[in-house]
């Protein structure tokens, strides 16, 4: 499959759905600011070796479906995207300073949901199919 990442010893396809919002959910991502925010996110993702599968910059939040390398953590990636876009948007659009006098453009936190082409049921079925007969006594391989 061409959509998989190949490293010297790895084959991966890590995807996640990300969402974050503007501080106080102010609808400031409109017009030129919205376009510039999109450009900045694309630039940052390119620099971080992240592929944007789909994305939307709405008036008060951003949705992204991305594919990322295993060397990146989601928290660091979101921190970089939010930090760089916040700093640059506030530098380039002084009118944002009136709303965001504390220099915080994005609200604290984000939402992240893993996605992929396999469901939990498919993984369980695969594992059940490949279970060694000697392991039949262990219901799900778990011990506590």
Backbone as CSV, one residue per row, in Angstrom:
resi,resn,N_x,N_y,N_z,CA_x,CA_y,CA_z,C_x,C_y,C_z
1,UNK,0.840,-1.190,0.000,0.000,0.000,0.000,0.877,1.242,0.000
2,UNK,0.577,2.180,-0.811,1.401,3.375,-0.931,1.120,4.392,0.174
3,UNK,0.023,4.241,0.916,-0.295,5.208,1.959,0.395,4.890,3.282
4,UNK,1.234,3.867,3.313,1.966,3.513,4.522,3.334,4.174,4.512
5,UNK,3.804,4.520,5.701,5.160,5.052,5.849,6.112,3.894,6.041
6,UNK,7.233,3.976,5.376,8.244,2.937,5.523,9.528,3.563,6.053
7,UNK,10.015,2.983,7.128,11.301,3.374,7.687,12.271,2.231,7.465
8,UNK,13.455,2.345,8.006,14.440,1.286,7.815,13.989,-0.029,8.455
9,UNK,13.211,0.055,9.539,12.757,-1.151,10.229,11.275,-1.100,10.579
10,UNK,10.538,-0.203,9.976,9.134,-0.046,10.349,8.234,0.167,9.136
11,UNK,6.992,-0.216,9.310,5.929,0.118,8.366,4.774,0.608,9.226
12,UNK,4.345,1.846,9.009,3.298,2.418,9.857,2.278,3.188,9.037
13,UNK,1.120,3.349,9.617,0.110,4.287,9.138,-0.653,4.749,10.364
14,UNK,-0.155,5.822,10.964,-0.744,6.374,12.173,-1.582,7.582,11.787
15,UNK,-2.876,7.525,12.091,-3.762,8.629,11.747,-4.547,9.054,12.977
16,UNK,-4.901,10.328,13.001,-5.641,10.870,14.140,-6.522,12.024,13.670
17,UNK,-7.650,12.197,14.342,-8.557,13.322,14.115,-8.331,14.298,15.260
18,UNK,-7.955,15.528,14.921,-7.661,16.558,15.913,-8.664,17.693,15.830
19,UNK,-8.995,18.263,16.980,-9.878,19.432,17.037,-9.366,20.352,18.141
20,UNK,-9.276,21.645,17.855,-9.012,22.634,18.890,-9.776,23.904,18.556
21,UNK,-9.994,24.740,19.581,-10.862,25.908,19.429,-10.127,27.185,19.792
22,UNK,-10.661,28.301,19.295,-10.134,29.611,19.675,-10.537,29.882,21.125
23,UNK,-9.767,30.705,21.798,-10.074,31.043,23.184,-11.440,31.721,23.244
24,UNK,-12.238,31.315,24.184,-13.614,31.797,24.381,-14.517,31.502,23.184
25,UNK,-14.053,30.652,22.285,-14.790,30.319,21.048,-15.156,31.566,20.237
26,UNK,-14.322,32.590,20.332,-14.565,33.791,19.524,-14.482,33.412,18.044
27,UNK,-15.444,33.867,17.237,-15.441,33.529,15.794,-14.528,34.452,14.992
28,UNK,-13.221,34.370,15.226,-12.263,35.283,14.589,-11.602,34.702,13.347
29,UNK,-11.804,33.428,13.085,-11.167,32.808,11.920,-12.047,33.013,10.691
30,UNK,-11.998,34.246,10.182,-12.788,34.622,9.004,-11.893,35.355,8.025
31,UNK,-12.280,35.351,6.779,-11.584,36.120,5.745,-10.107,35.820,5.648
32,UNK,-9.301,36.883,5.673,-7.850,36.745,5.520,-7.212,35.974,6.672
33,UNK,-7.735,36.156,7.873,-7.182,35.439,9.033,-7.395,33.936,8.863
34,UNK,-8.561,33.544,8.384,-8.872,32.135,8.158,-7.937,31.544,7.092
35,UNK,-7.752,32.282,5.987,-6.864,31.810,4.920,-5.425,31.694,5.404
36,UNK,-4.977,32.691,6.166,-3.600,32.683,6.669,-3.401,31.549,7.678
37,UNK,-4.392,31.291,8.510,-4.319,30.190,9.474,-4.152,28.867,8.732
38,UNK,-4.922,28.681,7.670,-4.821,27.464,6.849,-3.422,27.332,6.253
39,UNK,-2.899,28.424,5.692,-1.551,28.403,5.108,-0.497,28.027,6.147
40,UNK,-0.607,28.617,7.333,0.363,28.348,8.385,0.314,26.890,8.832
41,UNK,-0.890,26.362,8.980,-1.022,24.958,9.390,-0.402,24.041,8.339
42,UNK,-0.643,24.334,7.069,-0.053,23.524,5.989,1.473,23.601,6.046
43,UNK,2.030,24.793,6.234,3.478,24.962,6.316,4.064,24.181,7.492
44,UNK,3.417,24.263,8.634,3.904,23.581,9.835,3.849,22.066,9.643
45,UNK,2.752,21.576,9.091,2.626,20.133,8.863,3.671,19.641,7.867
46,UNK,3.932,20.421,6.822,4.981,20.047,5.868,6.341,19.973,6.568
47,UNK,6.620,20.959,7.411,7.901,20.988,8.124,8.024,19.841,9.121
48,UNK,6.915,19.377,9.655,6.929,18.307,10.662,6.731,16.921,10.053
49,UNK,6.704,16.824,8.722,6.511,15.546,8.020,5.150,14.915,8.341
50,UNK,4.129,15.768,8.409,2.764,15.332,8.704,1.923,15.536,7.453
51,UNK,1.159,14.519,7.088,0.300,14.599,5.909,-1.119,14.937,6.352
52,UNK,-1.677,16.002,5.788,-3.055,16.381,6.089,-3.962,15.587,5.148
53,UNK,-4.772,14.706,5.720,-5.706,13.913,4.929,-6.957,14.729,4.620
54,UNK,-7.393,15.517,5.578,-8.552,16.397,5.413,-8.479,17.422,6.533
55,UNK,-8.960,18.608,6.282,-8.951,19.623,7.326,-9.951,20.721,7.042
56,UNK,-10.407,21.359,8.111,-11.353,22.471,7.994,-10.984,23.529,9.023
57,UNK,-10.837,24.777,8.562,-10.670,25.900,9.473,-12.017,26.600,9.528
58,UNK,-12.746,26.408,10.615,-14.041,27.049,10.808,-13.838,28.384,11.501
59,UNK,-14.910,29.106,11.740,-14.786,30.450,12.309,-14.248,30.459,13.743
60,UNK,-14.439,29.350,14.491,-13.963,29.328,15.873,-13.238,28.039,16.271
61,UNK,-12.936,27.177,15.310,-12.212,25.949,15.615,-11.572,25.361,14.363
62,UNK,-10.691,24.393,14.591,-9.994,23.708,13.500,-10.196,22.208,13.676
63,UNK,-10.552,21.540,12.589,-10.640,20.076,12.531,-9.564,19.606,11.567
64,UNK,-8.819,18.574,11.940,-7.825,18.012,11.029,-7.798,16.499,11.154
65,UNK,-7.686,15.834,10.019,-7.435,14.395,9.990,-6.056,14.258,9.378
66,UNK,-5.115,13.757,10.159,-3.725,13.738,9.720,-3.126,12.338,9.802
67,UNK,-2.045,12.153,9.052,-1.227,10.956,9.138,0.157,11.453,9.542
68,UNK,0.751,10.813,10.560,1.988,11.334,11.122,3.010,10.215,11.342
69,UNK,4.305,10.577,11.413,5.344,9.564,11.612,5.377,9.091,13.064
70,UNK,5.851,7.876,13.297,5.890,7.351,14.661,6.850,8.105,15.582
71,UNK,7.740,8.887,15.021,8.683,9.660,15.846,8.038,10.895,16.470
72,UNK,6.842,11.247,16.056,6.150,12.433,16.580,5.114,12.023,17.613
73,UNK,4.965,12.850,18.640,3.860,12.642,19.575,2.771,13.649,19.217
74,UNK,1.538,13.237,19.430,0.404,14.109,19.098,0.449,15.383,19.937
75,UNK,0.751,15.258,21.216,0.766,16.443,22.077,1.815,17.455,21.614
76,UNK,3.002,16.990,21.235,4.027,17.912,20.738,3.618,18.535,19.410
77,UNK,3.017,17.743,18.558,2.583,18.241,17.261,1.523,19.340,17.415
78,UNK,0.519,19.093,18.240,-0.529,20.098,18.461,0.065,21.342,19.121
79,UNK,0.969,21.149,20.075,1.617,22.288,20.730,2.344,23.158,19.709
80,UNK,3.044,22.521,18.773,3.771,23.290,17.752,2.805,24.031,16.818
81,UNK,1.768,23.343,16.378,0.810,23.976,15.462,0.117,25.149,16.146
82,UNK,-0.402,24.919,17.339,-1.115,25.986,18.046,-0.190,27.138,18.412
83,UNK,1.014,26.826,18.859,1.948,27.876,19.269,2.389,28.751,18.114
84,UNK,2.776,28.129,17.025,3.266,28.899,15.873,2.144,29.703,15.217
85,UNK,0.974,29.087,15.049,-0.131,29.832,14.432,-0.564,30.987,15.319
86,UNK,-0.621,30.769,16.621,-1.009,31.832,17.547,-0.053,33.014,17.451
87,UNK,1.225,32.724,17.554,2.230,33.791,17.524,2.200,34.556,16.205
88,UNK,2.187,33.827,15.094,2.248,34.492,13.793,0.961,35.236,13.448
89,UNK,-0.190,34.652,13.759,-1.448,35.350,13.471,-1.552,36.639,14.272
90,UNK,-1.125,36.614,15.529,-1.199,37.831,16.341,-0.185,38.883,15.895
91,UNK,0.957,38.435,15.378,1.935,39.391,14.849,1.421,40.043,13.568
92,UNK,0.802,39.242,12.698,0.383,39.723,11.394,-0.952,40.468,11.418
93,UNK,-1.776,40.202,12.408,-3.099,40.833,12.499,-3.249,41.489,13.862
94,UNK,-2.820,42.755,13.971,-2.842,43.456,15.265,-4.248,43.571,15.874
95,UNK,-5.284,43.487,15.053,-6.641,43.584,15.592,-6.978,42.414,16.527
96,UNK,-6.232,41.323,16.411,-6.457,40.178,17.305,-6.003,40.486,18.734
97,UNK,-5.078,41.445,18.879,-4.602,41.819,20.210,-5.709,42.400,21.074
98,UNK,-6.684,43.043,20.458,-7.785,43.631,21.221,-8.602,42.546,21.913
99,UNK,-8.799,41.446,21.217,-9.559,40.323,21.798,-8.696,39.468,22.705
100,UNK,-7.439,39.274,22.289,-6.547,38.354,22.999,-5.401,39.123,23.638
101,UNK,-5.716,39.950,24.610,-4.714,40.790,25.249,-3.683,39.974,26.026
102,UNK,-3.998,38.742,26.372,-3.059,37.898,27.117,-2.164,37.072,26.213
103,UNK,-2.221,37.308,24.909,-1.394,36.606,23.922,-1.775,35.138,23.746
104,UNK,-2.909,34.721,24.276,-3.362,33.343,24.095,-4.491,33.335,23.074
105,UNK,-4.199,32.854,21.892,-5.172,32.843,20.800,-6.065,31.605,20.847
106,UNK,-5.465,30.458,21.154,-6.206,29.198,21.208,-6.573,28.866,22.647
107,UNK,-7.696,28.202,22.819,-8.087,27.723,24.142,-7.125,26.621,24.580
108,UNK,-7.045,26.397,25.866,-6.200,25.327,26.393,-6.785,23.984,25.967
109,UNK,-5.925,23.087,25.568,-6.339,21.728,25.260,-6.708,21.499,23.808
110,UNK,-7.078,20.256,23.530,-7.471,19.827,22.186,-8.144,18.475,22.311
111,UNK,-8.811,18.056,21.248,-9.391,16.720,21.187,-8.610,15.901,20.178
112,UNK,-8.382,14.632,20.490,-7.661,13.744,19.576,-8.300,12.362,19.620
113,UNK,-8.635,11.838,18.446,-9.238,10.517,18.330,-8.468,9.733,17.282
114,UNK,-7.992,8.572,17.662,-7.253,7.765,16.695,-8.219,7.243,15.637
115,UNK,-7.722,7.141,14.438,-8.523,6.638,13.330,-7.698,5.580,12.622
116,UNK,-8.275,4.932,11.672,-7.502,3.947,10.929,-8.388,3.108,10.054
117,UNK,-7.761,2.200,9.353,-8.516,1.369,8.434,-8.901,0.037,9.060
118,UNK,-8.589,-0.165,10.349,-8.971,-1.387,11.042,-9.872,-1.047,12.224
119,UNK,-10.901,-1.843,12.422,-11.744,-1.676,13.596,-11.236,-2.595,14.700
120,UNK,-11.667,-2.347,15.919,-11.273,-3.215,17.025,-11.734,-4.648,16.777
121,UNK,-12.906,-4.793,16.174,-13.426,-6.128,15.894,-12.517,-6.889,14.923
122,UNK,-12.003,-6.199,13.904,-11.097,-6.848,12.957,-9.799,-7.285,13.624
123,UNK,-9.275,-6.448,14.507,-8.042,-6.800,15.210,-8.287,-8.015,16.101
124,UNK,-9.414,-8.012,16.833,-9.736,-9.155,17.699,-9.897,-10.434,16.884
125,UNK,-10.562,-10.331,15.740,-10.754,-11.489,14.872,-9.409,-12.011,14.365
126,UNK,-8.522,-11.097,13.963,-7.197,-11.476,13.494,-6.422,-12.199,14.585
127,UNK,-6.447,-11.609,15.800,-5.720,-12.222,16.913,-6.308,-13.576,17.280
128,UNK,-7.620,-13.702,17.245,-8.277,-14.973,17.555,-7.869,-16.036,16.540
129,UNK,-7.799,-15.650,15.285,-7.437,-16.570,14.218,-5.996,-17.070,14.366
130,UNK,-5.105,-16.205,14.888,-3.693,-16.551,14.992,-3.282,-17.021,16.391
131,UNK,-4.242,-17.243,17.249,-3.913,-17.681,18.604,-3.369,-19.103,18.573
132,UNK,-2.333,-19.308,19.336,-1.745,-20.630,19.459,-2.708,-21.511,20.256
133,UNK,-2.987,-22.747,19.812,-3.921,-23.619,20.540,-3.557,-23.808,22.004
134,UNK,-2.281,-23.738,22.342,-1.886,-23.905,23.739,-2.312,-22.732,24.608
135,UNK,-2.695,-21.628,23.991,-3.142,-20.458,24.734,-4.656,-20.402,24.893
136,UNK,-5.357,-21.443,24.492,-6.821,-21.434,24.518,-7.382,-21.235,25.920
137,UNK,-6.655,-21.616,26.943,-7.159,-21.482,28.311,-7.203,-20.030,28.772
138,UNK,-6.377,-19.180,28.176,-6.360,-17.759,28.537,-7.389,-17.034,27.691
139,UNK,-8.462,-16.542,28.322,-9.559,-15.934,27.579,-9.104,-14.844,26.618
140,UNK,-8.404,-13.858,27.126,-7.955,-12.752,26.264,-6.502,-12.410,26.479
141,UNK,-5.750,-13.353,27.062,-4.325,-13.174,27.255,-3.998,-12.220,28.392
142,UNK,-5.004,-11.731,29.135,-4.774,-10.741,30.183,-4.682,-11.397,31.549
143,UNK,-3.794,-10.909,32.373,-3.675,-11.309,33.780,-3.581,-10.050,34.625
144,UNK,-4.243,-10.076,35.751,-4.131,-8.928,36.650,-3.821,-9.376,38.040
